[in-house]
Structures are given as C-alpha cells and as structure tokens.
C-alpha cells in the first residue's frame, strides 16, 4: 500500500517534494492514514488562507537562492558537483528562498540519491533515509551537493512525521526549470 504525500504548494513553482514512509519490520510502504492527510490538508489550507494577506507565500518546497547560484555556476562549469544528496531535519520552520541549511539536520548521514532527467526541463532526485538513532519527528528535507556541508539547492518543510528506529522515508525531489 503506497502513501505518497505531495508538497506541491511552493514558493517559486520550481521545486517539488513528495515522500513515502516505510516502518521497521514492514515490507510495505505505509499509507499515512486519513488523519495525517486531514492534518496536512488543514495546515496547507490555513497557510494558503494566511498567504492571501502576505506578499510572499510561506510554505513547502523552494529552490533556494544558493541553489540558483549553484545552477549558474554549474552552467559555466565553475562547480563539478551535483545536487545528489538528500538530508532531513527535525527543526521547526518554513522553507524559504534564503535558507542555506536544513532546520536542525538529523544525525543520520545524508543519502546519495538517484538522479534522473524525467523531462527535458526536470531533474529528479530519489533517496531513502532510515532512522538509525532514537525515534524522531522529521519536519523538513532537502537536496544538497555534498554528504557534509555543501549547497542546499532545494529545501522543503512539511507536517512532522514521527519515526521509530528502522523506519524510512523515501523522498522524491524534483527541480523544474521554467
């Protein structure tokens, strides 16, 4: 049973993140359930309502400013890296264009994702991270250019997902040039 959650509401329409959860001891991807989906819907609805009164929308997945700068550097070949690592965090916050780090990056190592070009103008990074330490609640994730430090190219936040040791989240992070 698949439980794909899409964070399609975003600040600049260039980045999108979705994910699935696998619990330890299970051979199936978990459906996060109706209550999680309702909670996510209510959060998105209240944020979108509040955004009607703001100049800048404040939720979900963004191509960061340093990510845009990385793309320009990649085009003129001043960098040789790729945004192929995925990391996650436990801190609170709303992803913003000015972000350079995840919110309280978790202790698990960043995972080397699989990069594919799904369309002529879209790059997809898919990676699975498994909770190795004590249980935690994951609230944000991003695509980065290195296993440590590096550039945060795409950053997304979402309603927290509680994990126990051995639970996993598979992230799908899309970058579309429009």
C-alpha positions in Angstrom: 0.0 0.0 0.0 1.5 3.3 -1.0 1.2 6.5 0.9 2.6 9.3 -1.2 2.3 12.8 0.1 2.9 15.6 -2.3 4.1 19.0 -1.1 3.1 20.7 -4.3 2.3 24.1 -2.8 5.5 26.0 -3.1 7.0 29.5 -3.2 8.5 29.7 -6.6 7.0 26.7 -8.6 10.5 25.4 -9.5 10.8 22.7 -6.9 8.6 19.9 -5.5 9.0 17.2 -2.9 7.0 14.1 -2.2 7.7 11.2 0.1 6.7 7.7 1.3 7.2 6.1 4.7 8.2 2.5 5.5 8.0 1.3 9.1 10.7 -1.0 10.5 9.7 -4.7 10.2 7.3 -4.0 7.3 7.8 -4.9 3.7 5.3 -2.3 2.6 5.2 1.4 2.2 2.8 2.9 4.7 -0.4 4.7 4.0 -0.1 7.6 6.5 -3.8 7.5 7.0 -6.7 9.8 6.7 -6.0 11.7 9.9 -2.4 12.6 8.7 -3.8 13.7 5.4 -6.6 15.7 7.0 -4.0 17.4 9.3 -1.8 18.1 6.3 -4.8 19.5 4.3 -5.8 21.7 7.2 -2.3 23.0 7.6 -2.0 23.8 3.9 -5.4 25.4 3.9 -4.7 27.7 6.8 -1.3 28.6 5.4 -2.9 29.4 2.0 -5.6 31.5 3.6 -3.0 33.4 5.6 -0.9 33.8 2.4 -3.8 35.7 0.8 -2.7 38.6 3.1 1.1 38.3 2.6 3.3 39.4 -0.2 5.4 36.3 0.0 3.9 32.8 0.3 5.5 30.8 3.1 5.2 27.0 2.8 6.5 23.8 1.3 9.3 23.4 -1.2 11.7 26.1 -2.7 14.6 26.4 -4.9 16.9 28.3 -2.6 18.9 31.4 -3.6 22.2 29.5 -3.2 20.6 26.8 -5.3 20.0 29.2 -8.1 23.6 30.4 -7.8 24.8 26.8 -7.9 22.8 26.3 -11.1 24.5 29.3 -12.7 27.9 28.0 -11.5 27.1 24.6 -13.0 26.2 26.1 -16.3 29.6 28.0 -16.6 31.4 24.9 -15.2 32.8 26.5 -12.1 31.5 23.6 -10.0 31.7 19.9 -10.7 29.2 18.7 -8.0 25.6 17.6 -8.4 22.6 18.1 -6.1 22.5 14.4 -5.5 22.5 14.1 -1.7 19.3 14.2 0.4 19.2 15.1 4.1 16.5 15.5 6.6 15.9 17.6 9.7 13.8 17.8 12.9 13.6 21.6 13.5 10.6 23.8 13.0 10.4 26.5 10.3 9.0 27.3 6.9 11.3 26.7 3.9 12.4 30.0 2.4 14.5 31.1 -0.6 17.2 32.5 1.8 17.8 29.1 3.5 21.3 27.7 3.4 20.8 24.8 5.8 18.2 22.3 6.9 16.3 23.0 10.1 18.2 21.1 12.8 19.7 18.5 10.5 19.3 15.0 12.0 22.2 12.7 12.9 21.7 10.2 10.1 24.1 10.7 7.2 22.8 12.3 4.1 21.9 9.7 1.4 23.2 9.6 -2.1 20.1 9.8 -4.3 19.5 8.6 -7.8 19.3 11.5 -10.3 17.2 11.1 -13.4 16.0 13.6 -16.0 12.3 12.9 -16.1 11.6 15.6 -18.7 13.7 17.9 -20.8 13.4 20.6 -18.1 13.2 18.5 -15.0 15.7 16.8 -12.7 14.5 14.2 -10.1 16.4 13.0 -7.1 15.1 9.9 -5.2 16.6 8.8 -1.9 15.6 6.8 1.1 16.8 7.7 4.6 16.4 5.3 7.5 16.0 6.4 11.1 19.1 5.0 12.9 19.1 6.7 16.3 16.4 7.2 18.7 12.9 7.9 17.4 12.4 11.4 16.0 9.9 13.6 14.1 11.1 14.6 10.6 9.8 18.1 9.6 12.0 19.1 6.6 14.3 17.7 3.9 16.4 19.0 1.1 18.7 18.2 -1.9 22.3 19.1 -1.3 25.6 19.0 -3.2 27.7 17.1 -0.7 27.5 14.4 2.0 28.5 17.1 4.6 28.3 20.9 4.2 27.7 21.6 0.5 24.9 23.7 -1.0 21.3 23.4 -0.1 19.7 23.5 -3.6 16.1 22.6 -2.7 14.5 22.8 0.7 11.1 21.6 1.8 9.1 21.6 5.0 6.1 19.5 5.9 3.9 18.4 8.8 6.1 16.3 11.1 6.3 12.5 10.6 7.1 10.5 13.7 9.6 7.7 13.1 11.0 4.9 15.2 14.4 3.3 14.8 14.4 1.4 11.5 11.6 3.4 9.9 12.4 5.0 6.5 11.2 7.8 4.3 11.7 7.8 0.6 12.0 11.4 -0.8 11.3 12.4 -4.4 12.6 15.9 -5.1 12.0 17.5 -8.4 13.7 20.6 -9.9 12.0 22.1 -12.9 13.4 24.9 -15.0 10.5 27.1 -16.1 
